[in-house]
């Protein structure tokens, strides 16, 4: 069995009345399996012969035929996941193919690092590997995401394949050389640490949507924290213990900034950007953004030290869930297509933020839902369900009870609350399945149902027949129109396909779980 088919071996879901499993709609399994195969094919088709990754094959209206550091790192992360699965399953041919793609990607990234004037450049030309300097920069999330992806690959290469540590240095993934750093991961980690330390003194940096300049962005900071936590452990592994201690020290500083600066007690959601410098040009008065949800799922594998304090940006925190539900409720009312709720089975289409004016072609129009964001909401739902189901308990923070109350009333699919439904015993710092199996099962069911509702929304707007380029069965563009529901924007967006793969891997894992309730 191939690693892809292993990831897609979805278990038949249990009835919602059983607390033993996460209830998922088995009728979606065939679609998920087919689209995952097609998305992998389309994603791989966008990987160039030199290891660069085209954001889209579209070269006109819009021209996305460039390599973005962020998109490339998130895309290659899915290949690393497939590599891990191939190694574990004994699929030598598959593992070799994925590994070759990752090494090629690493060489491309090294070339872009050398060709650029600063690692904060986000967008690179093919052929020359030089950056587009007339572009929103610096964007400080890309190097962090790339470091995390390559560290995960290196650990899989060493731990699962049992490859020699000499290959990490000989292929220039990591060496301890400094001033200047000369290896790919080390360059990125040094840039990540220095760019955070320079937040208060340097000029503003740009966020993942390449629009808002500010002192700090939650998506960037979460990526930076994750990279430095995993980077510290990896530096120690490579004998670079001084760097390991330094990276961990900066990671804790980022953590402290995240938990102290981004939560709004009055708005009851996490703020996207702090100290915006171009608010008049790119107005976003709500500062409520889907990037926060994406940040939580893109960095969920890395956990800060418990001694650092409660992580309000953790993917299953009350603060993240309240942010996601607030945005979903506002988006539900914003787009005409969301009037179709599928008798309660369809989640609303979710866009980047309510004030968005980019329609996939022009920045002077009206924004639309993005496929990768609905995929992200589905992945968030499956991830939280998996975490709580496997643990058999839910950690409670200041905002968790409010989040649970909204969650079980359909908050992740945009529904409003109708009073408090949380039992009085759900309090303190932990709620266990054993203490109230009925309510615990209600929570897990709400999460599974929300994930599948977002999946159905994505499915509804994908082609069912073969049309022109970028409009065939399996195609996923950047956006779908807020009024007609038809796909628009860049065709075969690599990030859209990668987000579907990441979501489907998590759904597959969730379907196999048996909840701990004893």
N, C-alpha and C positions, 0 to 999 in steps of 0.2 A: 504494500500500500504506500502511495506517495505521501510526503509530508503534508501536502495540501489537502489530500483526501482525509488524512488523519485529523487535521484541524477542522474539517467540515463534517466529521461523523457526529451529527447532532442526535442526541438521545431523544426518544419520544417523551414529550412532556407529561408530567403528572397532573391530575385534576387540581384545580385551585383550592379545593378543600383540604388537600394534604399539605402538611407543614414540612414534608421530607425533601421536597425539591423546589426549584424555581420554575413556576408555571410559564411555559413558552408555547406559542402557537405552532404546532407541528406542521400546519399547512403552509407555513412560510419556508420550511426547510429546503424544498426543491429550488425555490427562487434564490435563497441565500447561497446554496451550493453552486448553482449555475452562474450567478453574478460574481461570486468570488473567483471562480475560474476565469471568467471573462475579464474581470478587473485586473487580475494578475497579468494576463496576456497584454492588456492595453498599457498597464504600467511598465512592463518590460519593454514594450515597443517604444516607449519614450526614453529609454536609457540609450545614450549614444555610444558609439564605438570606443570613445576615449574615457568612458565612465561618467561623463556628465549626464545630467538628467533634465530633459526639457520639461518645463512646467506644463506645456501643451504643444501639440504639433501646429497650432494656429499661428500663422505668421502675419496675419492681417485682420484687423477689426475683430478682436484685438490681437496684437503681436505678443504672444507669450513664449515665443521660441527662444528662451534664455534659460540658463541654469541659475536658480535661486538657492542660496545656501540653506535656508529654512526648509523649503519644499524638498530639496534633495535629501536632507538629513531625515525628515519624517518618512520619506519614501523608502530610503535604505533601511530604516528601522524595521519595516515590514519584511524586507528581505532577510535581515538578521534573525527575525522571529522564525521565518521559514527555515533558515540555516540551522537554528537550534533544534527545531523539530526533526529535520532530516537526519541530523547527527544522532539524536536520541532513538529514532526509529530504525537506524541502520541503513538508511537510504544513502549509500555512498555516492551514487551518481548525482542525486539531487543536491547533496551537501557540497559536492565539488563544484557544481554549477553555480550555486548561490555564493560560495566562497570566492570563486573567480570574479563574480560581479562586484563583491565588496572590496576585494583588493584593487580592482580597476577603479572603482569609485574613490578609494583612498588616494590613489596616485593622482587622480584628477583634482581632488581637493588640495593636495599638496601643491599642485601646479597653480591653482588659483591663489593660494596663500602667498606664494612667491611673487605672483604677477600683480598683486594688489598693493595699494599704498597703505591700506588699513583693513583689518579683518571685519570691520563694521560694514563694508560694502556688501550689498545683498544680492546683486544681480550680475551675472557674468556672461560674456559672449562666448560662443563656441568657436573653437579654432585657436584663438589667441589666449583664451582663459583670462582675459583682462576684464575688469569690472566696468559697468556702466556708471560713470562718475556723476552724471547728471541725473541722479536718482535719489530718492529719499534715503538718506544715510546720516549717521550710522544707525544700523539696526543690530542690536547687540544680542538678540536671541539666537541668531543663526549659528555662530561659533559654539554656543553652549549646547544646542541641539546636536550639532555634528560631533562634538566631543562625547556626548552621552551615547550616541549611536555607535561610534567606533570603539568606545570602552566596552560596551555590551558585546560587540563582535569579538574583541580581543579576549574577553573573559570566556566566551563560548569556545573560542579556538583553543584556549589553554585548558579549560576545565572539562569540556565535553569531548572535543576531538583529542585532547591530550597532546596538542602541538607543542613544539619547542618554544621556550620563551625567547630564544635568539631570533625567531622569525618576527617578533614584535619590534625588535630594534633594527634588524636588517632591512625590514620593509618600511622603516621610518615612521611607524605608528607612534612609538614613544621612546625617547631617550631623555636622560636627565640634563642634557646640555641646556644652558641658560645664558641670557644676555649676549646674543639672542637665543631664544629657543629655536631649534631646528627641526623638530619632529612635529607631526600633524597634531596629535592630541595635546602635546605640551604647549604648542603655540596657542591653541584655542583656550586652554585652561588659564594660561597667563593673561590672555586678552580678557577673558571672562572676569577674572579677579580684578584686573586693573580698571576695566570699564565700570564695574560697580563702585569701586573706591573713588572713581572720578565723577560720580553722579552729581555731587554737590558743587563741583568746581568747573566741570566741562560744559559745553553747550548741550542742548537737549538732544535726545535720541528718539528715533521713530519706532512705532509699534508694528505688530505683525501685519496690519492692514495697509501699512505704508502711507498713512495719512496724518496721524496725530503725532506731533512732537511734544515731548514732555521730559521732565527730570527722570521719571520712573514709570514703568508699566508693569502690571502684575504678570502678564504673560512672560515678559523678558526676565523678570526677577525669579519666577518659578523655574524657568529653564536654567538660569544661572546657578541657582541653589542646587538643583539636581546634578548639574554637570560637576560642580565642585565637591559635592558629597561623594559621588561615584569616582570622581577624579582623585580625591584624597586617598580612597581605598586602593585605587589602581596605582597611584604613585608609590604608596607604601609597598605594594606587591612588587613593583619594579625596583625597589631598593632606594627610591627617591624620597626618603622619609621626611626630610626638611620641607620639601614641596608639599608632601601629604599633610603635614601639620598646618602649613600656611593655607592650603586650599580649604581645609576644614574650618579654620578660624574665620575666613571670609564667608564661607557658607553660613555659619552661625550668624554673622552680621546681617546677611541678606534675610535670613529667617526672622530675625528680630524686626527688621524693617517691614517685612510682609505682615507679621501678626499685629504690629502696632500702628501701621499707617493706612491700610487698605480697607478695613471694615468701616462702613458708615452706620453708626447707631440710629441715625434718623431715617435713612433710606432703607435700612435693613438689607443691604447687599454689598458685595465687594466692589470697590471702585477700580476702574480699569487703569486710569492714568493720573499721575500726580503732578501738579504744577505745569499745566499745559501752556505752551508758548505760542501756539498758532490757533487758538480757539476761534478767532474771527474768521479764519480761512476754512477751518474744518470744525464747524460747530457740533458739539456732542454734549449738550448740557446735562444729560442724564448720567453720563459716564458709566452707563450700564452696557456691557459688551459681551458677546458670545466668546470672545477671546479668553475670558475668565474660565468658562467651562472647558474650552480646549486646553488651557494651561493645566487644569486639574487632571485631565485624563492623559495628556502627553507626558506628564511627570509622575504618574502615580506609583511607579515601581520604586522610586527613591524615597526613603523615609528619614526625616530628620531625627536626631537623637532625642529620646523622651525627655532628657534633662533640659532640653532647649525650651520646653513648654508646649502647650497644646497648639497643634498646627491647624489654624482656621482655614488654611488653603488646601488641606488634604481633600481628596476627591469625594470622600463620604462625610465631610464635615457639614454641620448645619448651615454654616455660612455659605459654602459652595452651593448646596442644594437650594437655599433660599434665593441666591443670585440666579441660578438656572431657572427656578420656577417664576421669579418675577419677570425675567425676560420672556419666558414662554407665554405668560399671561398677556403681556403687552403685544407680543407678536401675533397672538391669536386674533386680536382685534384689529390688527394693522392691515393684513393682506386679504383680498377678496377670496382667494382660493381656500382660506381657512374656514369659510362658511360651510364647506363640506367637511363634516366631522366623521363621516362614515358611520353614523349612528353610534358615535362614541369610540370607534375603533381606530380613528385616524388622529395622530398628533398634528398640531399646526406646523406649517412650514416656518422655519426659523431663519431669520437673517442675521447679519452681523450686529447691528444695533438699530434702534428705531429711527434715528435721524439720517440713516444712510441715503446717499444720493447717487451711488454708483450702480449702474444696471448691467454691468458686464461689458459695456462698450463705451459709455460716457459717464463722466462724473458730474453731470448737471441734469440728472434725471431722478428716478425714484429707485431705491434699493429693492432687492428681491431676496427670497429665501436661498440659502446655499446648501447644496447637497452635503458638503463635508460637515456642516453644522448639525443638520438632522442626524447624520451618522454619528456625530460626536455625542449628541443627546442620547441616542440609543446605546452607545458604548458606555456612557456614564451610568445609565440605568442598569445595564447588565453588570458593570463593574461593582457598583454599590451592592447590588443584590448578591453577587458572588462573595464579596467581602463579608457581609453580615451573615449570609447563609452558612459559609464555611466556619465562621467563628462562633455562630450560634448566639451572638450578642451584638448590641449596637452601642458604641461609645456615645455618651451624652455630653455635649458642651452647652454653653449658655444658650445657643440658638437651636439646638437639636430638637427640642420638644416642639417648637413652632414649626420646624421643618417637617417633622414626622406628621404633624396634624394636617399640614397642607399636602404633603406627599400622598397620604392615603385617600385624599379627596381629589386626586388627579392633578396635582400641581405641576408635575413634569410634562403634562399634555395641555397645560394652559388653563386648567379649571380654577375657579375661585373657591375659597373656603366658605363653608356654611356653618360656622360655629366650631367649638372644640369637640373632637371625637377621641382624643387620646385618653386612655384609662388613667386614673389617678395614680396608679402604681408606677407609671413610667416617669421616673425622676432620679435624681442623684447623678452619678457619673457613668452608669452602665445599665442597660436594659437587656436582659437575657431572654432567650426563647423559652427557657424552662419556667420563668416566672409568669409568663402569659403567652402560651403557644398560639392562641387564637389571634391576638393582636400582632404578634411577630409574623405570623403567616399572612396577615392582611398587608403588612408592610412589604414583605417579600413579593407578594402577588402584585401589588401596585407597581413595584419596580419592574418586574418582568413584563407586565402589561404595557407600561410606558415605553420600554425598549422596543417592543414589537409594534406599538402604535407609531413610533418614529420610523421604524423600518418600513411599515406599510406606506407612510407618507413618501418616502424615497421611492419605493417601488411604483407608486401611482404615477410618478412624473418621469419615469424612464421609458424609452421607446419600446414598443411591443412588436414593431415591424421594422424592416430594414429600409432606410432612406438613403440620403447622401452621406458624405464623410462626416463622422462625428454624430450621426443620427441613426445608428444601427442598434440592434439588440446587443446590450452590453455596454453601450456608450454612456458616459456620465460627463456632463459639462460642468461648468462652475456653478451656475445658478438655474433656478426655474422661475418663470415669470409669475409675479404676484397676482395677476389677473387671469391669465390663460392657463397657467401651469406648465407651459411648454418650456423645454430647456433653452437656455441662452447663455451668452458669454463664451469664454474660451472652451473649445471642444476638447473632449478626452482629457480633462484636467487631471494631471498625475496625482495631485493631492486629493482630489475627489475619490479616485480609485484606491489610493493608499488608505484613506479614511474608511472606505467600505471594507477593505481587508482587515484593518485593525478592529473594526466593530464586529465583523463576522468571527474573528478568532475569539473575541471575548464572549460572544453569544454561544459559540460552541463549548467553551469552557464552562459557562454558566449552566448549560443544559445537562452537563454530566455530574453536577454537584449533588450531594446529599447533605442537607442542612444538619448542623450539629444542634440537637435539642434534647440534651439529657443531663 
